[in-house]
Amino acid sequence: MSVLDEIVSNQVLISAALGWLVAQFLKTMIDIWYNKSFSPDRLWGSGGMPSSHSATVCALATSSALKHGFAGFEFAVTFIFALVVMYDAMGVRRETGKQAKLLNMILENNIFEDNFEHFEERLKEFVGHTPLQVFMGAILGIVIAFVIGGIY
């Protein structure tokens, strides 16, 4: 069996990759509908609805459980990994986005007299997720893992 055949037949990998891909596509479509314009950054950027991080790790954990069972180390590792990633998305990364938004407002309003020419572009504000975005990403990833599990 060739390496490509092994990759294509890897249910766990395909579920996780498809979780990310579908979430990014949905995130882009929701952004277009909400903002009435296309932003290419939404295709690969972080933040937004649904969380592609959550979709990816939940598809990974769910497909690991379906393929190897709940008692194996594969599920244990992917489950803990999923919890850490989702917690981080709602915590540190969300707070980073809030701070970036505030800093961008400060820089735009020239509150300080210092020269801020070294800030050539705005800081990224879409880096974290709300609990709802994480939850919806998790549901999406779980559904995708079951669909892919039914195909394999």
C-alpha positions as CSV (number, residue, x, y, z in Angstrom):
1,M,0.0,0.0,0.0
2,S,1.4,3.4,-0.9
3,V,1.7,6.3,1.5
4,L,-1.1,8.2,-0.3
5,D,-3.4,5.2,-0.1
6,E,-2.6,4.9,3.6
7,I,-3.4,8.6,4.2
8,V,-6.6,8.5,2.2
9,S,-7.7,5.3,4.1
10,N,-7.0,6.9,7.5
11,Q,-10.4,7.5,9.0
12,V,-9.2,9.5,11.9
13,L,-7.0,11.9,9.8
14,I,-9.7,12.4,7.1
15,S,-12.3,13.2,9.8
16,A,-10.1,15.8,11.5
17,A,-9.0,17.4,8.2
18,L,-12.6,17.5,6.9
19,G,-13.7,19.0,10.3
20,W,-11.3,21.8,9.7
21,L,-12.2,22.3,6.0
22,V,-16.0,22.3,6.6
23,A,-15.7,24.7,9.5
24,Q,-13.5,27.1,7.6
25,F,-16.0,27.0,4.7
26,L,-19.0,27.6,6.9
27,K,-17.1,30.4,8.8
28,T,-16.4,32.1,5.4
29,M,-20.1,31.7,4.3
30,I,-21.4,33.1,7.6
31,D,-19.0,36.0,7.5
32,I,-20.1,36.8,3.9
33,W,-23.7,36.7,4.9
34,Y,-23.2,38.8,8.1
35,N,-20.8,41.4,6.7
36,K,-22.1,41.4,3.1
37,S,-18.5,41.1,1.8
38,F,-15.9,38.5,1.2
39,S,-12.8,38.4,3.4
40,P,-10.2,36.0,2.1
41,D,-8.7,35.8,5.7
42,R,-11.8,33.9,6.8
43,L,-10.8,31.0,4.6
44,W,-7.8,30.1,6.8
45,G,-7.9,32.6,9.7
46,S,-8.8,31.8,13.2
47,G,-11.8,33.0,15.2
48,G,-15.4,33.2,14.1
49,M,-18.4,30.8,13.9
50,P,-18.0,27.8,14.0
51,S,-14.7,27.2,15.7
52,S,-12.5,25.2,13.2
53,H,-10.2,24.3,16.1
54,S,-13.1,22.7,18.0
55,A,-14.4,21.0,14.8
56,T,-11.0,19.5,14.1
57,V,-10.1,18.2,17.6
58,C,-13.7,16.9,18.2
59,A,-13.7,15.1,14.9
60,L,-10.2,13.7,15.8
61,A,-11.4,12.5,19.3
62,T,-14.7,11.1,18.1
63,S,-13.2,9.3,15.1
64,S,-10.5,7.9,17.4
65,A,-13.2,6.5,19.7
66,L,-15.1,5.0,16.8
67,K,-12.0,3.4,15.3
68,H,-10.1,2.3,18.4
69,G,-12.7,2.4,21.2
70,F,-13.1,4.5,24.3
71,A,-10.7,2.4,26.4
72,G,-7.6,2.9,24.2
73,F,-4.9,5.4,24.6
74,E,-5.8,7.0,21.2
75,F,-9.1,8.3,22.6
76,A,-7.5,9.3,25.9
77,V,-4.9,11.4,24.2
78,T,-7.2,13.0,21.6
79,F,-9.9,13.7,24.2
80,I,-7.5,15.6,26.5
81,F,-6.0,17.3,23.5
82,A,-9.5,18.5,22.4
83,L,-10.3,19.8,25.9
84,V,-7.0,21.8,26.0
85,V,-7.6,23.3,22.6
86,M,-11.2,24.3,23.3
87,Y,-10.3,25.7,26.7
88,D,-7.5,27.7,25.1
89,A,-9.8,29.0,22.3
90,M,-12.3,30.4,24.8
91,G,-9.7,31.6,27.3
92,V,-6.3,32.9,26.3
93,R,-6.9,33.3,22.6
94,R,-10.3,35.0,23.2
95,E,-8.6,37.5,25.6
96,T,-5.8,38.1,23.1
97,G,-8.5,39.1,20.6
98,K,-10.1,41.5,23.0
99,Q,-6.7,43.1,23.8
100,A,-5.9,43.4,20.1
101,K,-9.3,45.2,19.5
102,L,-8.5,47.7,22.3
103,L,-5.0,48.3,21.1
104,N,-6.2,48.9,17.6
105,M,-8.7,51.4,18.9
106,I,-6.0,53.2,20.8
107,L,-3.7,53.3,17.8
108,E,-6.5,54.5,15.5
109,N,-7.4,57.4,17.8
110,N,-3.8,58.5,18.3
111,I,-4.3,58.8,22.1
112,F,-0.6,58.9,22.7
113,E,1.7,61.5,21.3
114,D,4.4,58.9,20.6
115,N,5.1,57.9,17.0
116,F,3.5,54.5,16.2
117,E,4.8,54.1,12.7
118,H,6.2,50.7,13.4
119,F,2.6,49.4,13.6
120,E,2.0,49.2,9.9
121,E,-1.0,47.0,10.1
122,R,-3.8,46.3,12.5
123,L,-3.5,43.5,15.1
124,K,-5.6,40.5,14.4
125,E,-8.7,40.6,16.5
126,F,-10.2,37.3,15.4
127,V,-8.1,34.8,17.3
128,G,-10.4,33.3,19.9
129,H,-13.9,32.1,20.2
130,T,-17.0,32.6,22.3
131,P,-18.4,29.5,24.1
132,L,-21.1,29.2,21.5
133,Q,-18.6,29.2,18.6
134,V,-16.6,26.5,20.4
135,F,-19.7,24.4,21.1
136,M,-21.0,24.6,17.5
137,G,-17.5,23.7,16.2
138,A,-17.5,20.7,18.6
139,I,-20.9,19.5,17.4
140,L,-19.8,19.9,13.7
141,G,-16.7,17.9,14.4
142,I,-18.6,15.1,16.1
143,V,-21.2,14.9,13.3
144,I,-18.4,14.8,10.6
145,A,-16.7,12.0,12.5
146,F,-19.9,9.9,12.5
147,V,-20.5,10.6,8.8
148,I,-16.9,9.6,7.9
149,G,-17.1,6.6,10.3
150,G,-20.2,5.5,8.3
151,I,-18.3,5.7,5.1
152,Y,-15.2,3.8,6.2
